[in-house]
Amino acid sequence: MASAATPSARQRSALAGIGLTVGACAFFALLDTATKIASAAVPLLMALWMRYLFQSLLTSAYVLPRTGWRLPRTEHPRFQVLRAVLFASTSLVGIFSIRHMPLAEFTAIVATTPLCVTLVAALWLHQHVSALRWVLVVTGLASVMLILRPGADTFTWATLLPLCLLATGTGYQVLSSKMAGQEDPSTTQFYTSWIATALTTLAAPFAWTSVDNPWMWVAMFTMGLSSALGHLMLLKAYARTTPATIAPFLYTQIGFAMLAGWAVYGHMPDGWSLLGMGLIAASGAASAWLTVRETR
């Protein structure tokens, strides 16, 4: 039997990580689709609270049996709270964006977050960024403009919401990267879910409304289920292989979102949007390839 250190075992582990990543992206696309459906009929804060509650319960069912039904210990409670606040902020702006934008275009814009993280790393953390990475960052951000197209008939104030989402999402990712290696991923997921639930619970009574349509309850449960499964699958993927191996396959979410938008709403992006999506995916994949080359 081959040991875990053999090339064949590493290859199988990498393939498992890639499969888990693609599966996670499918669940994230399902999350966005269910969010768009629910937010059309349910107050935003109510939908968000239901999502976090379901996600927290499902995450706890995975984490607590492994800790002997005790709360996971965290070494950085302040970072956990800040991460949860950024997570909740990102989700709230995301729901507003999904309500007003097609799924595929929204997903493609959010997919530029890793490129924005590179920008923050250079300007704020003073990390060295190569000239080629700067080209990829500029290409990715220019591709966002191809999708938004300021001045076009399709441009409205709502199309600026994903830019706010990029800001909060980038902060969330930067903090997550700083916490990597300092906290167990399942512990971080546990506290992020429950703190976000606690934050939205404060507003939930003011946003609560009766829901007569049972399909809206199904949509809200699907939000929590797909979020929990997607994040847990991604955690397992990172446990099996390197982030650089996984990164290019995160862009499969654009394809899943395009498929969901067509199946549920009959929407297909126009030519300029498709070009922007392709450039974003190519820039992200090239950035992942650079990471592999630079770490060898």
Summary of the structure (lengths in Angstrom):
residues: 296
radius of gyration: 19.2
end to end distance: 28.2
largest distance: 62.3
contacts: 981
relative contact order: 0.21
helix: 80%
strand: 1%
